[in-house]
Amino acid sequence: MRFVLGSLLAALALVAGTGVAQADPPKPPYPIVTTWADAEVRTCEALSCPVDHVIPAGTSSIGICWTRGQTVYDHGIYNNIWIMVSMNSGGRYLASAIYFRGDERANLPYENDCGPY
């Protein structure tokens, strides 16, 4: 998984560095996750981490992988799964899986575990 993640981030950095505009986001096999409510994207998997930006409800993004972190309670749901979403800057940005459609991992495969950092 780390090899795939590293390859994906390297490819994104290469495209971002070329100055070539991308008309469409990458197509699957990269998993797509979609928010059903506004999702605060943070720099780590805890509510104490800074918010980098917000993904508006109904927006689709690349879901790189999932990991466990601080348990979040919102909209009557508890969950400790966080989704790493892609960013052109190559940084590590995560949002609580509560805000994504699908199962407790936003329908990301179990094998897409980010692992400990």
N, C-alpha and C positions, 0 to 999 in steps of 0.2 A: 504494500500500500504506500509506503514512504517513497518508493521509487516512482510510482505513478504520480503521486502528489508532487514530487520534485520535478518530474518531467513536465507536468501540466504548468506549474509555476514558471519554469524556465521558458516554456513555449510562449506563455502570456507575456513574460518580460521581453522576449525577443520581438514579438509583434508590436508591443507597446513602444519599444525602442526604435523601431524602423520608421515611425512616423506615418505608416500606412493605415488609413482609416478602415475600420472593420464595419461592414454594413450590417451583419447579423452576428449575434453571439455564437460561440461554437455549438455545433449540433451534438446530440448524443452520439457516442456512448457516455459523455459526461452527463451525470444525473441532473435533472432540472427540479428545483423546489419552488413552490409558489406560496406566497403569504396569503393568509385569509384575514389578517389584522396587521396593522403597522408593526414592524419588527425593528427594535433598536439593535444595531450592529455594534458590538463592543470589541475591544482589543484582547479580551480573554473571556473565559467561560464563567464569569461572575458578575453580579449586578454592581459590584464596587468598581469594576473596570470602566474606563472612559467610553462614552458613546462616540463612535466615529461618524455614523450617519444612520438614517432610518430608511428601511425598505418599505415603501407604501403597500397597503393591502392590495392584493390582486396582482402583484409584481412577481415575475419569474426570474430566478437567478440560477447560476450553477451551484449545486450543493457538492462541495468537494468531498467532505467526509463528516462524520459525527463523532462527538466525544462526550464524556460525562463531566459535569461541572456542578456549580451551585444549583440547588433545587429552586425552581421558580414557581410561584403560584400567581396565576392571572386568569381571568375569565372562567373561574371555577375549575381550573386544571392545574395539577402539580406535575412537574417534569424536571428531570435533571440532565436531559440530553440537550446538547448545543450543536448547531449546524455551522460548519465552516463554509462561508460563502466566498465565491471568487472575487478578487479585486485585481484590477490591472496593475496596481502598485506592488503586488506580490506580498503584501503584509498578511498577518494572521487576523482575520476578522470573523467573529462568531455571533450568532443570534440564537436565542432560546427556540427550541423546536416547537414550543407551544404555539408560536405564531405562523407555523407552516401547515399547509394541508397534508393529510395523510396520517400515518401511524405515529407512534411516539418518536420515530427517527425521521419524520417527514418523508417516509417511503424510501429512504436511502437503504441499500442493502446492509445487512449486518456486517458483512466483510469490509465495508467502507469506514471502519472504525479508525479515527485519526491516531489512536494510541496516545500514550502519555508523552508530554513534551518536557 
